[in-house]
């Protein structure tokens, strides 16, 4: 397959994540959008490594490192969402102002 096909899929994922990040009002949907953006970058790491430096593994290691970071970020974000839900019984972004009181 050509590199362009992978890059098209990655671009669609990236812009779907950006769109979801700016339009959603639910913190869980925003987290999923951020994960889409990170997965698009992981695809780019692996594709550019495969097509530009086929004998190297740097792109794959960057992708694995990024996956590990995003897993830790997801765990922390879900823990924060659980604490928010316990305090205000909602995970909507517009209700986060209630935490100031």
C-alpha positions in Angstrom: 0.0 0.0 0.0 1.1 3.5 -0.6 2.0 5.9 2.2 -0.7 8.3 1.1 -3.4 5.9 2.2 -2.1 5.7 5.7 -1.7 9.4 5.9 -5.3 10.0 4.7 -6.6 7.7 7.4 -4.4 9.4 10.0 -5.5 12.9 8.8 -9.2 11.9 9.1 -8.6 10.5 12.6 -6.8 13.7 13.6 -9.4 16.1 12.4 -12.2 14.0 13.8 -10.4 14.2 17.2 -10.0 18.0 16.9 -13.6 18.4 15.9 -14.8 16.3 18.8 -12.5 18.1 21.2 -13.9 21.5 20.3 -17.6 20.5 20.0 -18.3 18.0 22.7 -19.5 19.1 26.2 -18.9 15.8 27.9 -15.5 15.2 29.5 -15.5 11.6 28.5 -16.2 12.5 24.8 -13.4 15.1 25.0 -11.0 12.4 26.4 -11.9 10.0 23.5 -11.2 12.9 21.1 -7.8 13.4 22.6 -7.1 9.7 22.2 -8.1 9.9 18.5 -5.5 12.7 18.0 -2.8 10.7 19.8 -3.6 7.5 17.8 -3.3 9.6 14.5 0.2 10.6 15.6 1.1 7.0 16.4 0.0 6.0 12.9 2.2 8.7 11.5 5.2 7.6 13.5 4.9 4.0 12.3 4.2 4.9 8.7 7.1 7.3 8.3 9.4 4.9 10.0 8.3 2.1 7.6 8.6 4.1 4.4 11.5 6.3 5.1 13.8 4.1 7.3 12.6 0.5 6.8 15.5 -1.1 8.7 15.1 1.3 11.7 12.7 0.9 14.6 12.7 4.4 16.0 9.2 5.2 14.8 7.8 2.1 16.3 9.5 2.9 19.6 8.1 6.4 19.5 4.6 5.0 18.9 4.9 2.5 21.8 6.1 5.3 24.1 3.2 7.5 23.0 0.8 4.6 23.6 2.2 4.2 27.2 1.9 7.9 27.8 -1.7 8.0 26.5 -2.6 5.0 28.7 -1.3 6.8 31.8 -3.1 10.0 30.7 -6.3 8.1 30.3 -6.1 6.5 33.7 -5.5 9.9 35.4 -8.3 11.6 33.4 -10.8 8.8 34.3 -9.8 9.1 38.0 -10.4 12.9 37.8 -13.8 12.3 36.1 -14.8 9.9 38.8 -14.0 12.5 41.5 -15.9 15.2 39.6 -18.9 12.9 39.3 -18.8 12.1 43.0 -18.8 15.9 43.9 -21.3 17.3 41.4 -23.1 14.3 39.9 -22.2 15.3 36.3 -19.3 15.1 33.9 -20.5 17.9 31.7 -18.0 20.6 31.0 -20.6 23.4 31.7 -21.1 22.1 35.3 -17.4 22.2 36.2 -17.9 25.8 37.5 -19.8 24.2 40.4 -16.4 23.0 41.7 -15.4 26.5 42.6 -18.0 26.9 45.4 
